[in-house]
Amino acid sequence: MLSHYKDRFTRWTDPLARWLLALRLRPNHLTVCGLGVSLLASLSFARGRERWGAALLILSGLFDFFDGSLARLSGQVTPFGAFLDSVIDRYSDLVVLAGILLLFVRVGRAREVLLTIVVLIGTVMVSYTKARAQAIGVACEIGLMERPERQIVLIAGGLFGLMSPALWVLAILVNVTAIQRILHTRRVTSAPPAA
């Protein structure tokens, strides 16, 4: 949902992207740095430092936000860059959830362990349903809980000490999103061809 509004923020992101370009940074540098920050966020969550984890997630999100602006302004939008960005986003999502999972395993909170596993599965399926739909020629940019929304829920959970409610929200809505994408793809592929 929020990803559809990304282009509206270019008047704020472009000046910083120009500054990053003057520093001779490339979009792929920001993408990989974002993964590094996500790894630090994962370690913070695993150690029970949820506020630090949330703050690092915000920083990771900024790297992810600016890599696209930098690619566009520098004329470095490439198929491989888009592929790398997508792959790194999946790694980032999963390492952060793995850190949260380790936290709850360590403190013996079985319900939250199960919830985090459900969120992990749903997160993979949200991405997979989109990729498979696109592979058969169906645009599948729909759903309640795309990556920006998932990040916001995790950040809020970490900042305000509400990780358990955040996991409940995610466990339900990521799987609803995957189902939305399945139904959308079924509807599009079942429609009779236009005359």
Backbone as JSON Lines, residues from 0, in Angstrom:
{"i":0,"aa":"M","n":[0.81,-1.2,0.0],"ca":[0.0,0.0,0.0],"c":[0.85,1.26,0.0]}
{"i":1,"aa":"L","n":[1.73,1.4,1.01],"ca":[2.56,2.61,1.1],"c":[3.55,2.71,-0.04]}
{"i":2,"aa":"S","n":[3.97,1.57,-0.59],"ca":[4.96,1.61,-1.68],"c":[4.42,2.33,-2.91]}
{"i":3,"aa":"H","n":[3.09,2.43,-3.03],"ca":[2.49,3.13,-4.17],"c":[2.7,4.64,-4.08]}
{"i":4,"aa":"Y","n":[3.03,5.13,-2.87],"ca":[3.2,6.57,-2.66],"c":[4.66,6.99,-2.65]}
{"i":5,"aa":"K","n":[5.56,6.07,-2.93],"ca":[7.01,6.34,-2.85],"c":[7.42,7.5,-3.75]}
{"i":6,"aa":"D","n":[6.85,7.55,-4.96],"ca":[7.23,8.6,-5.91],"c":[6.87,9.99,-5.42]}
{"i":7,"aa":"R","n":[5.88,10.1,-4.52],"ca":[5.46,11.42,-4.04],"c":[6.48,12.06,-3.11]}
{"i":8,"aa":"F","n":[7.42,11.29,-2.62],"ca":[8.4,11.81,-1.68],"c":[9.69,12.26,-2.36]}
{"i":9,"aa":"T","n":[9.72,12.24,-3.7],"ca":[10.98,12.53,-4.4],"c":[11.47,13.94,-4.15]}
{"i":10,"aa":"R","n":[10.6,14.91,-3.92],"ca":[11.08,16.28,-3.7],"c":[11.87,16.4,-2.41]}
{"i":11,"aa":"W","n":[11.64,15.46,-1.46],"ca":[12.42,15.45,-0.22],"c":[13.64,14.53,-0.34]}
{"i":12,"aa":"T","n":[13.48,13.45,-1.09],"ca":[14.59,12.49,-1.17],"c":[15.64,12.9,-2.19]}
{"i":13,"aa":"D","n":[15.22,13.57,-3.25],"ca":[16.17,13.9,-4.33],"c":[17.34,14.77,-3.87]}
{"i":14,"aa":"P","n":[17.14,15.81,-3.03],"ca":[18.31,16.6,-2.61],"c":[19.36,15.76,-1.88]}
{"i":15,"aa":"L","n":[18.9,14.88,-0.99],"ca":[19.86,14.02,-0.28],"c":[20.5,13.02,-1.23]}
{"i":16,"aa":"A","n":[19.7,12.52,-2.18],"ca":[20.26,11.58,-3.17],"c":[21.34,12.27,-4.01]}
{"i":17,"aa":"R","n":[21.13,13.55,-4.33],"ca":[22.15,14.29,-5.09],"c":[23.43,14.43,-4.27]}
{"i":18,"aa":"W","n":[23.3,14.67,-2.97],"ca":[24.46,14.76,-2.08],"c":[25.2,13.42,-2.03]}
{"i":19,"aa":"L","n":[24.44,12.33,-1.94],"ca":[25.05,10.99,-1.93],"c":[25.77,10.72,-3.25]}
{"i":20,"aa":"L","n":[25.17,11.21,-4.33],"ca":[25.78,11.05,-5.65],"c":[27.1,11.82,-5.73]}
{"i":21,"aa":"A","n":[27.14,13.01,-5.1],"ca":[28.37,13.8,-5.08],"c":[29.47,13.1,-4.3]}
{"i":22,"aa":"L","n":[29.09,12.23,-3.37],"ca":[30.07,11.45,-2.61],"c":[30.52,10.2,-3.37]}
{"i":23,"aa":"R","n":[30.04,10.08,-4.6],"ca":[30.37,8.95,-5.49],"c":[29.85,7.61,-4.99]}
{"i":24,"aa":"L","n":[28.76,7.67,-4.23],"ca":[28.12,6.42,-3.81],"c":[27.26,5.89,-4.94]}
{"i":25,"aa":"R","n":[27.18,4.59,-5.01],"ca":[26.35,3.94,-6.02],"c":[25.14,3.32,-5.32]}
{"i":26,"aa":"P","n":[24.04,3.14,-6.06],"ca":[22.83,2.58,-5.44],"c":[23.08,1.23,-4.77]}
{"i":27,"aa":"N","n":[23.9,0.38,-5.4],"ca":[24.16,-0.94,-4.82],"c":[24.93,-0.84,-3.5]}
{"i":28,"aa":"H","n":[25.72,0.23,-3.33],"ca":[26.4,0.45,-2.05],"c":[25.36,0.64,-0.95]}
{"i":29,"aa":"L","n":[24.35,1.47,-1.22],"ca":[23.31,1.72,-0.22],"c":[22.52,0.45,0.07]}
{"i":30,"aa":"T","n":[22.25,-0.32,-0.97],"ca":[21.5,-1.56,-0.8],"c":[22.22,-2.51,0.15]}
{"i":31,"aa":"V","n":[23.52,-2.68,-0.08],"ca":[24.31,-3.6,0.75],"c":[24.49,-3.04,2.16]}
{"i":32,"aa":"C","n":[24.67,-1.73,2.29],"ca":[24.77,-1.11,3.62],"c":[23.47,-1.33,4.4]}
{"i":33,"aa":"G","n":[22.34,-1.24,3.71],"ca":[21.05,-1.49,4.36],"c":[20.99,-2.89,4.95]}
{"i":34,"aa":"L","n":[21.54,-3.87,4.24],"ca":[21.58,-5.24,4.76],"c":[22.46,-5.31,6.01]}
{"i":35,"aa":"G","n":[23.6,-4.62,5.98],"ca":[24.48,-4.59,7.14],"c":[23.78,-4.02,8.37]}
{"i":36,"aa":"V","n":[23.02,-2.95,8.17],"ca":[22.29,-2.35,9.29],"c":[21.18,-3.29,9.77]}
{"i":37,"aa":"S","n":[20.55,-4.01,8.83],"ca":[19.52,-4.99,9.22],"c":[20.13,-6.1,10.08]}
{"i":38,"aa":"L","n":[21.35,-6.52,9.75],"ca":[22.05,-7.52,10.57],"c":[22.29,-7.01,11.99]}
{"i":39,"aa":"L","n":[22.67,-5.73,12.09],"ca":[22.86,-5.13,13.42],"c":[21.53,-5.05,14.18]}
{"i":40,"aa":"A","n":[20.45,-4.73,13.45],"ca":[19.12,-4.7,14.07],"c":[18.75,-6.09,14.58]}
{"i":41,"aa":"S","n":[19.05,-7.11,13.78],"ca":[18.76,-8.49,14.18],"c":[19.49,-8.85,15.47]}
{"i":42,"aa":"L","n":[20.78,-8.49,15.54],"ca":[21.56,-8.77,16.76],"c":[20.99,-8.03,17.97]}
{"i":43,"aa":"S","n":[20.55,-6.79,17.74],"ca":[19.95,-6.03,18.85],"c":[18.68,-6.69,19.35]}
{"i":44,"aa":"F","n":[17.82,-7.11,18.42],"ca":[16.59,-7.8,18.83],"c":[16.92,-9.09,19.58]}
{"i":45,"aa":"A","n":[17.87,-9.86,19.05],"ca":[18.24,-11.14,19.66],"c":[18.75,-10.95,21.09]}
{"i":46,"aa":"R","n":[19.39,-9.82,21.36],"ca":[19.93,-9.55,22.7],"c":[18.9,-8.86,23.61]}
{"i":47,"aa":"G","n":[17.68,-8.67,23.11],"ca":[16.65,-8.05,23.93],"c":[16.66,-6.54,23.92]}
{"i":48,"aa":"R","n":[17.46,-5.94,23.06],"ca":[17.51,-4.48,22.95],"c":[16.57,-4.03,21.84]}
{"i":49,"aa":"E","n":[15.29,-4.12,22.14],"ca":[14.27,-3.91,21.11],"c":[14.25,-2.48,20.59]}
{"i":50,"aa":"R","n":[14.47,-1.5,21.46],"ca":[14.47,-0.1,20.99],"c":[15.63,0.16,20.04]}
{"i":51,"aa":"W","n":[16.81,-0.4,20.37],"ca":[17.95,-0.27,19.47],"c":[17.65,-0.96,18.14]}
{"i":52,"aa":"G","n":[17.03,-2.14,18.22],"ca":[16.66,-2.86,17.0],"c":[15.73,-2.04,16.14]}
{"i":53,"aa":"A","n":[14.75,-1.4,16.77],"ca":[13.79,-0.58,16.02],"c":[14.48,0.63,15.4]}
{"i":54,"aa":"A","n":[15.38,1.28,16.16],"ca":[16.1,2.43,15.62],"c":[16.96,2.03,14.43]}
{"i":55,"aa":"L","n":[17.6,0.88,14.51],"ca":[18.41,0.39,13.39],"c":[17.54,0.02,12.2]}
{"i":56,"aa":"L","n":[16.32,-0.46,12.46],"ca":[15.4,-0.74,11.36],"c":[15.02,0.55,10.62]}
{"i":57,"aa":"I","n":[14.86,1.63,11.36],"ca":[14.57,2.92,10.71],"c":[15.73,3.3,9.8]}
{"i":58,"aa":"L","n":[16.95,3.17,10.31],"ca":[18.14,3.5,9.5],"c":[18.23,2.6,8.27]}
{"i":59,"aa":"S","n":[17.97,1.32,8.46],"ca":[17.99,0.38,7.32],"c":[16.95,0.78,6.28]}
{"i":60,"aa":"G","n":[15.78,1.19,6.74],"ca":[14.73,1.63,5.83],"c":[15.14,2.86,5.03]}
{"i":61,"aa":"L","n":[15.92,3.75,5.66],"ca":[16.39,4.94,4.93],"c":[17.35,4.55,3.81]}
{"i":62,"aa":"F","n":[18.25,3.6,4.09],"ca":[19.13,3.11,3.02],"c":[18.29,2.56,1.87]}
{"i":63,"aa":"D","n":[17.28,1.78,2.2],"ca":[16.43,1.18,1.18],"c":[15.65,2.24,0.42]}
{"i":64,"aa":"F","n":[15.26,3.29,1.13],"ca":[14.47,4.35,0.51],"c":[15.3,5.15,-0.49]}
{"i":65,"aa":"F","n":[16.57,5.42,-0.11],"ca":[17.39,6.29,-0.95],"c":[18.1,5.57,-2.08]}
{"i":66,"aa":"D","n":[18.23,4.24,-2.03],"ca":[18.94,3.58,-3.13],"c":[18.2,3.75,-4.45]}
{"i":67,"aa":"G","n":[16.87,3.73,-4.41],"ca":[16.09,3.92,-5.64],"c":[16.23,5.33,-6.19]}
{"i":68,"aa":"S","n":[16.17,6.33,-5.29],"ca":[16.34,7.72,-5.73],"c":[17.72,7.94,-6.34]}
{"i":69,"aa":"L","n":[18.73,7.37,-5.7],"ca":[20.1,7.51,-6.2],"c":[20.25,6.84,-7.57]}
{"i":70,"aa":"A","n":[19.64,5.68,-7.74],"ca":[19.71,4.99,-9.03],"c":[19.06,5.82,-10.12]}
{"i":71,"aa":"R","n":[17.91,6.4,-9.81],"ca":[17.19,7.2,-10.8],"c":[17.97,8.45,-11.18]}
{"i":72,"aa":"L","n":[18.47,9.17,-10.17],"ca":[19.17,10.43,-10.44],"c":[20.51,10.21,-11.14]}
{"i":73,"aa":"S","n":[21.16,9.09,-10.87],"ca":[22.47,8.83,-11.47],"c":[22.37,8.1,-12.8]}
{"i":74,"aa":"G","n":[21.16,7.75,-13.21],"ca":[20.98,7.0,-14.45],"c":[21.5,5.58,-14.35]}
{"i":75,"aa":"Q","n":[21.49,5.04,-13.12],"ca":[22.02,3.69,-12.9],"c":[20.91,2.69,-12.59]}
{"i":76,"aa":"V","n":[19.73,2.94,-13.13],"ca":[18.64,1.97,-12.97],"c":[18.91,0.82,-13.92]}
{"i":77,"aa":"T","n":[19.17,-0.36,-13.38],"ca":[19.49,-1.53,-14.2],"c":[18.66,-2.71,-13.74]}
{"i":78,"aa":"P","n":[18.45,-3.69,-14.62],"ca":[17.74,-4.9,-14.19],"c":[18.43,-5.6,-13.02]}
{"i":79,"aa":"F","n":[19.79,-5.66,-13.08],"ca":[20.49,-6.33,-11.98],"c":[20.33,-5.55,-10.68]}
{"i":80,"aa":"G","n":[20.37,-4.22,-10.74],"ca":[20.18,-3.41,-9.54],"c":[18.82,-3.67,-8.9]}
{"i":81,"aa":"A","n":[17.79,-3.74,-9.73],"ca":[16.45,-4.04,-9.21],"c":[16.39,-5.43,-8.6]}
{"i":82,"aa":"F","n":[17.04,-6.39,-9.27],"ca":[17.1,-7.76,-8.77],"c":[17.83,-7.81,-7.42]}
{"i":83,"aa":"L","n":[19.0,-7.16,-7.37],"ca":[19.79,-7.16,-6.13],"c":[19.01,-6.51,-5.0]}
{"i":84,"aa":"D","n":[18.36,-5.4,-5.28],"ca":[17.57,-4.7,-4.26],"c":[16.49,-5.61,-3.69]}
{"i":85,"aa":"S","n":[15.81,-6.33,-4.58],"ca":[14.74,-7.24,-4.14],"c":[15.29,-8.39,-3.3]}
{"i":86,"aa":"V","n":[16.4,-8.96,-3.73],"ca":[17.0,-10.08,-2.99],"c":[17.49,-9.62,-1.62]}
{"i":87,"aa":"I","n":[18.17,-8.46,-1.58],"ca":[18.67,-7.93,-0.31],"c":[17.52,-7.6,0.63]}
{"i":88,"aa":"D","n":[16.42,-7.08,0.09],"ca":[15.24,-6.81,0.93],"c":[14.74,-8.09,1.61]}
{"i":89,"aa":"R","n":[14.73,-9.21,0.85],"ca":[14.28,-10.47,1.45],"c":[15.23,-10.91,2.56]}
{"i":90,"aa":"Y","n":[16.54,-10.84,2.29],"ca":[17.51,-11.19,3.33],"c":[17.31,-10.3,4.56]}
{"i":91,"aa":"S","n":[17.15,-9.01,4.34],"ca":[16.98,-8.08,5.46],"c":[15.76,-8.43,6.29]}
{"i":92,"aa":"D","n":[14.63,-8.68,5.62],"ca":[13.4,-9.05,6.32],"c":[13.62,-10.29,7.19]}
{"i":93,"aa":"L","n":[14.24,-11.3,6.6],"ca":[14.35,-12.59,7.27],"c":[15.38,-12.57,8.4]}
{"i":94,"aa":"V","n":[16.49,-11.83,8.23],"ca":[17.46,-11.8,9.32],"c":[16.89,-11.06,10.54]}
{"i":95,"aa":"V","n":[16.11,-10.01,10.3],"ca":[15.49,-9.29,11.42],"c":[14.51,-10.19,12.15]}
{"i":96,"aa":"L","n":[13.68,-10.91,11.41],"ca":[12.74,-11.83,12.05],"c":[13.47,-12.97,12.76]}
{"i":97,"aa":"A","n":[14.59,-13.4,12.21],"ca":[15.38,-14.43,12.88],"c":[15.91,-13.92,14.21]}
{"i":98,"aa":"G","n":[16.31,-12.65,14.27],"ca":[16.76,-12.06,15.53],"c":[15.65,-12.02,16.56]}
{"i":99,"aa":"I","n":[14.45,-11.66,16.12],"ca":[13.29,-11.63,17.03],"c":[12.97,-13.05,17.5]}
{"i":100,"aa":"L","n":[13.06,-14.0,16.59],"ca":[12.82,-15.4,16.95],"c":[13.82,-15.87,18.02]}
{"i":101,"aa":"L","n":[15.09,-15.53,17.83],"ca":[16.12,-15.91,18.81],"c":[15.85,-15.28,20.17]}
{"i":102,"aa":"L","n":[15.38,-14.04,20.18],"ca":[15.04,-13.39,21.44],"c":[14.01,-14.21,22.21]}
{"i":103,"aa":"F","n":[12.94,-14.61,21.53],"ca":[11.86,-15.3,22.23],"c":[12.21,-16.75,22.56]}
{"i":104,"aa":"V","n":[13.08,-17.37,21.76],"ca":[13.59,-18.7,22.12],"c":[14.42,-18.58,23.4]}
{"i":105,"aa":"R","n":[15.27,-17.56,23.43],"ca":[16.18,-17.38,24.57],"c":[15.43,-17.13,25.88]}
{"i":106,"aa":"V","n":[14.32,-16.35,25.81],"ca":[13.59,-16.04,27.05],"c":[12.45,-17.03,27.31]}
{"i":107,"aa":"G","n":[12.3,-18.03,26.43],"ca":[11.33,-19.09,26.66],"c":[9.87,-18.69,26.5]}
{"i":108,"aa":"R","n":[9.6,-17.82,25.53],"ca":[8.21,-17.41,25.29],"c":[7.7,-18.15,24.05]}
{"i":109,"aa":"A","n":[7.13,-19.32,24.29],"ca":[6.75,-20.24,23.22],"c":[5.71,-19.64,22.28]}
{"i":110,"aa":"R","n":[4.74,-18.9,22.81],"ca":[3.71,-18.33,21.95],"c":[4.32,-17.35,20.95]}
{"i":111,"aa":"E","n":[5.23,-16.51,21.42],"ca":[5.87,-15.54,20.52],"c":[6.8,-16.24,19.52]}
{"i":112,"aa":"V","n":[7.42,-17.34,19.94],"ca":[8.23,-18.13,19.0],"c":[7.34,-18.61,17.85]}
{"i":113,"aa":"L","n":[6.19,-19.17,18.19],"ca":[5.27,-19.66,17.17],"c":[4.77,-18.52,16.28]}
{"i":114,"aa":"L","n":[4.42,-17.38,16.89],"ca":[3.96,-16.22,16.11],"c":[5.03,-15.76,15.13]}
{"i":115,"aa":"T","n":[6.28,-15.72,15.6],"ca":[7.37,-15.26,14.73],"c":[7.57,-16.22,13.57]}
{"i":116,"aa":"I","n":[7.42,-17.51,13.82],"ca":[7.52,-18.5,12.73],"c":[6.42,-18.27,11.71]}
{"i":117,"aa":"V","n":[5.2,-18.01,12.19],"ca":[4.07,-17.73,11.28],"c":[4.35,-16.47,10.47]}
{"i":118,"aa":"V","n":[4.93,-15.44,11.11],"ca":[5.29,-14.21,10.4],"c":[6.37,-14.49,9.35]}
{"i":119,"aa":"L","n":[7.37,-15.29,9.71],"ca":[8.42,-15.66,8.75],"c":[7.83,-16.33,7.52]}
{"i":120,"aa":"I","n":[6.95,-17.3,7.75],"ca":[6.33,-18.02,6.63],"c":[5.51,-17.07,5.77]}
{"i":121,"aa":"G","n":[4.7,-16.24,6.42],"ca":[3.86,-15.3,5.68],"c":[4.67,-14.29,4.9]}
{"i":122,"aa":"T","n":[5.78,-13.82,5.5],"ca":[6.64,-12.85,4.82],"c":[7.23,-13.45,3.55]}
{"i":123,"aa":"V","n":[7.68,-14.7,3.64],"ca":[8.21,-15.38,2.45],"c":[7.11,-15.52,1.4]}
{"i":124,"aa":"M","n":[5.91,-15.88,1.83],"ca":[4.83,-16.11,0.87],"c":[4.33,-14.82,0.23]}
{"i":125,"aa":"V","n":[4.39,-13.71,0.94],"ca":[4.03,-12.42,0.33],"c":[4.94,-12.14,-0.85]}
{"i":126,"aa":"S","n":[6.24,-12.32,-0.64],"ca":[7.2,-12.08,-1.72],"c":[7.08,-13.13,-2.83]}
{"i":127,"aa":"Y","n":[6.91,-14.38,-2.43],"ca":[6.87,-15.46,-3.41],"c":[5.64,-15.35,-4.32]}
{"i":128,"aa":"T","n":[4.48,-15.05,-3.74],"ca":[3.27,-14.93,-4.57],"c":[3.42,-13.8,-5.59]}
{"i":129,"aa":"K","n":[4.03,-12.71,-5.18],"ca":[4.25,-11.61,-6.12],"c":[5.2,-12.03,-7.24]}
{"i":130,"aa":"A","n":[6.31,-12.67,-6.86],"ca":[7.3,-13.09,-7.86],"c":[6.71,-14.09,-8.84]}
{"i":131,"aa":"R","n":[5.95,-15.06,-8.34],"ca":[5.35,-16.08,-9.21],"c":[4.3,-15.47,-10.12]}
{"i":132,"aa":"A","n":[3.52,-14.54,-9.59],"ca":[2.52,-13.87,-10.43],"c":[3.2,-13.1,-11.55]}
{"i":133,"aa":"Q","n":[4.26,-12.38,-11.21],"ca":[4.98,-11.62,-12.23],"c":[5.62,-12.54,-13.26]}
{"i":134,"aa":"A","n":[6.04,-13.73,-12.84],"ca":[6.65,-14.69,-13.76],"c":[5.67,-15.18,-14.82]}
{"i":135,"aa":"I","n":[4.37,-15.16,-14.49],"ca":[3.36,-15.57,-15.49],"c":[2.66,-14.36,-16.11]}
{"i":136,"aa":"G","n":[3.25,-13.17,-15.89],"ca":[2.76,-11.98,-16.56],"c":[1.64,-11.23,-15.85]}
{"i":137,"aa":"V","n":[1.47,-11.46,-14.55],"ca":[0.42,-10.79,-13.79],"c":[1.07,-9.78,-12.84]}
{"i":138,"aa":"A","n":[0.71,-8.51,-12.99],"ca":[1.18,-7.49,-12.03],"c":[0.47,-7.74,-10.71]}
{"i":139,"aa":"C","n":[1.23,-7.81,-9.64],"ca":[0.65,-8.2,-8.35],"c":[1.12,-7.25,-7.25]}
{"i":140,"aa":"E","n":[0.92,-5.96,-7.46],"ca":[1.35,-4.94,-6.5],"c":[0.2,-4.61,-5.56]}
{"i":141,"aa":"I","n":[-0.36,-5.62,-4.93],"ca":[-1.51,-5.4,-4.06],"c":[-1.23,-6.0,-2.69]}
{"i":142,"aa":"G","n":[-2.09,-5.67,-1.74],"ca":[-2.0,-6.3,-0.43],"c":[-1.92,-5.29,0.71]}
{"i":143,"aa":"L","n":[-2.42,-5.71,1.85],"ca":[-2.44,-4.86,3.04],"c":[-1.08,-4.69,3.67]}
{"i":144,"aa":"M","n":[-0.22,-5.71,3.56],"ca":[1.0,-5.72,4.35],"c":[2.21,-5.97,3.47]}
{"i":145,"aa":"E","n":[2.55,-4.93,2.67],"ca":[3.77,-5.0,1.88],"c":[4.95,-4.63,2.79]}
{"i":146,"aa":"R","n":[6.12,-4.58,2.23],"ca":[7.32,-4.4,3.06],"c":[7.31,-3.13,3.92]}
{"i":147,"aa":"P","n":[6.94,-1.96,3.39],"ca":[6.96,-0.76,4.25],"c":[6.04,-0.9,5.46]}
{"i":148,"aa":"E","n":[4.87,-1.48,5.25],"ca":[3.94,-1.66,6.36],"c":[4.5,-2.64,7.4]}
{"i":149,"aa":"R","n":[5.13,-3.7,6.92],"ca":[5.73,-4.67,7.85],"c":[6.82,-4.01,8.69]}
{"i":150,"aa":"Q","n":[7.64,-3.18,8.04],"ca":[8.7,-2.49,8.76],"c":[8.13,-1.56,9.83]}
{"i":151,"aa":"I","n":[7.08,-0.83,9.48],"ca":[6.47,0.11,10.43],"c":[5.93,-0.63,11.65]}
{"i":152,"aa":"V","n":[5.28,-1.77,11.43],"ca":[4.73,-2.54,12.55],"c":[5.86,-3.03,13.46]}
{"i":153,"aa":"L","n":[6.95,-3.55,12.88],"ca":[8.08,-4.01,13.69],"c":[8.75,-2.86,14.44]}
{"i":154,"aa":"I","n":[8.9,-1.73,13.77],"ca":[9.5,-0.56,14.43],"c":[8.65,-0.11,15.6]}
{"i":155,"aa":"A","n":[7.33,-0.01,15.38],"ca":[6.44,0.39,16.47],"c":[6.5,-0.61,17.62]}
{"i":156,"aa":"G","n":[6.49,-1.9,17.3],"ca":[6.58,-2.92,18.33],"c":[7.85,-2.81,19.15]}
{"i":157,"aa":"G","n":[8.97,-2.54,18.48],"ca":[10.25,-2.41,19.18],"c":[10.35,-1.14,20.0]}
{"i":158,"aa":"L","n":[9.91,-0.02,19.44],"ca":[10.04,1.26,20.13],"c":[9.17,1.35,21.38]}
{"i":159,"aa":"F","n":[7.97,0.78,21.3],"ca":[7.0,0.95,22.39],"c":[6.84,-0.3,23.26]}
{"i":160,"aa":"G","n":[7.74,-1.28,23.09],"ca":[7.66,-2.48,23.92],"c":[6.41,-3.3,23.66]}
{"i":161,"aa":"L","n":[5.97,-3.29,22.41],"ca":[4.74,-3.99,22.03],"c":[5.01,-5.05,20.96]}
{"i":162,"aa":"M","n":[6.12,-5.77,21.13],"ca":[6.49,-6.72,20.1],"c":[5.49,-7.85,19.97]}
{"i":163,"aa":"S","n":[4.92,-8.32,21.07],"ca":[3.94,-9.4,20.99],"c":[2.7,-8.98,20.19]}
{"i":164,"aa":"P","n":[2.08,-7.81,20.5],"ca":[0.95,-7.37,19.65],"c":[1.35,-7.14,18.19]}
{"i":165,"aa":"A","n":[2.58,-6.63,17.99],"ca":[3.05,-6.41,16.61],"c":[3.13,-7.73,15.86]}
{"i":166,"aa":"L","n":[3.59,-8.78,16.53],"ca":[3.68,-10.09,15.89],"c":[2.29,-10.64,15.57]}
{"i":167,"aa":"W","n":[1.32,-10.42,16.45],"ca":[-0.05,-10.84,16.16],"c":[-0.57,-10.16,14.9]}
{"i":168,"aa":"V","n":[-0.37,-8.84,14.82],"ca":[-0.82,-8.09,13.64],"c":[-0.16,-8.65,12.38]}
{"i":169,"aa":"L","n":[1.15,-8.84,12.45],"ca":[1.88,-9.34,11.28],"c":[1.48,-10.76,10.92]}
{"i":170,"aa":"A","n":[1.36,-11.63,11.93],"ca":[1.02,-13.03,11.66],"c":[-0.29,-13.14,10.89]}
{"i":171,"aa":"I","n":[-1.23,-12.29,11.22],"ca":[-2.52,-12.32,10.51],"c":[-2.4,-11.65,9.15]}
{"i":172,"aa":"L","n":[-1.88,-10.43,9.14],"ca":[-1.98,-9.62,7.91],"c":[-1.0,-10.02,6.81]}
{"i":173,"aa":"V","n":[0.18,-10.58,7.15],"ca":[1.05,-11.02,6.06],"c":[0.42,-12.2,5.32]}
{"i":174,"aa":"N","n":[-0.24,-13.06,6.07],"ca":[-0.89,-14.21,5.42],"c":[-2.15,-13.8,4.67]}
{"i":175,"aa":"V","n":[-2.86,-12.8,5.19],"ca":[-3.99,-12.24,4.43],"c":[-3.5,-11.65,3.12]}
{"i":176,"aa":"T","n":[-2.36,-10.96,3.17],"ca":[-1.78,-10.36,1.95],"c":[-1.42,-11.44,0.93]}
{"i":177,"aa":"A","n":[-0.8,-12.52,1.38],"ca":[-0.47,-13.62,0.47],"c":[-1.74,-14.18,-0.18]}
{"i":178,"aa":"I","n":[-2.79,-14.34,0.63],"ca":[-4.06,-14.86,0.09],"c":[-4.66,-13.87,-0.89]}
{"i":179,"aa":"Q","n":[-4.59,-12.56,-0.58],"ca":[-5.07,-11.54,-1.52],"c":[-4.38,-11.69,-2.87]}
{"i":180,"aa":"R","n":[-3.08,-11.92,-2.84],"ca":[-2.32,-12.03,-4.09],"c":[-2.67,-13.31,-4.85]}
{"i":181,"aa":"I","n":[-2.92,-14.39,-4.11],"ca":[-3.34,-15.63,-4.76],"c":[-4.68,-15.42,-5.46]}
{"i":182,"aa":"L","n":[-5.63,-14.82,-4.76],"ca":[-6.97,-14.6,-5.32],"c":[-6.92,-13.63,-6.5]}
{"i":183,"aa":"H","n":[-6.09,-12.6,-6.37],"ca":[-5.95,-11.63,-7.46],"c":[-5.4,-12.32,-8.71]}
{"i":184,"aa":"T","n":[-4.38,-13.13,-8.53],"ca":[-3.77,-13.83,-9.67],"c":[-4.76,-14.81,-10.29]}
{"i":185,"aa":"R","n":[-5.51,-15.49,-9.46],"ca":[-6.54,-16.41,-9.97],"c":[-7.59,-15.65,-10.79]}
{"i":186,"aa":"R","n":[-8.02,-14.49,-10.27],"ca":[-9.03,-13.7,-10.96],"c":[-8.51,-13.21,-12.32]}
{"i":187,"aa":"V","n":[-7.26,-12.71,-12.32],"ca":[-6.7,-12.19,-13.58],"c":[-6.48,-13.3,-14.58]}
{"i":188,"aa":"T","n":[-5.97,-14.43,-14.16],"ca":[-5.68,-15.52,-15.11],"c":[-6.94,-16.26,-15.55]}
{"i":189,"aa":"S","n":[-8.02,-16.13,-14.76],"ca":[-9.28,-16.78,-15.14],"c":[-10.16,-15.93,-16.01]}
{"i":190,"aa":"A","n":[-9.84,-14.64,-16.1],"ca":[-10.69,-13.73,-16.89],"c":[-10.6,-14.1,-18.37]}
{"i":191,"aa":"P","n":[-11.72,-14.05,-19.07],"ca":[-11.69,-14.34,-20.52],"c":[-10.86,-13.29,-21.25]}
{"i":192,"aa":"P","n":[-10.12,-13.69,-22.28],"ca":[-9.3,-12.71,-23.02],"c":[-10.16,-11.64,-23.66]}
{"i":193,"aa":"A","n":[-9.63,-10.42,-23.69],"ca":[-10.37,-9.3,-24.3],"c":[-10.55,-9.56,-25.8]}
{"i":194,"aa":"A","n":[-11.72,-9.21,-26.27],"ca":[-12.02,-9.44,-27.7],"c":[-11.28,-8.46,-28.57]}
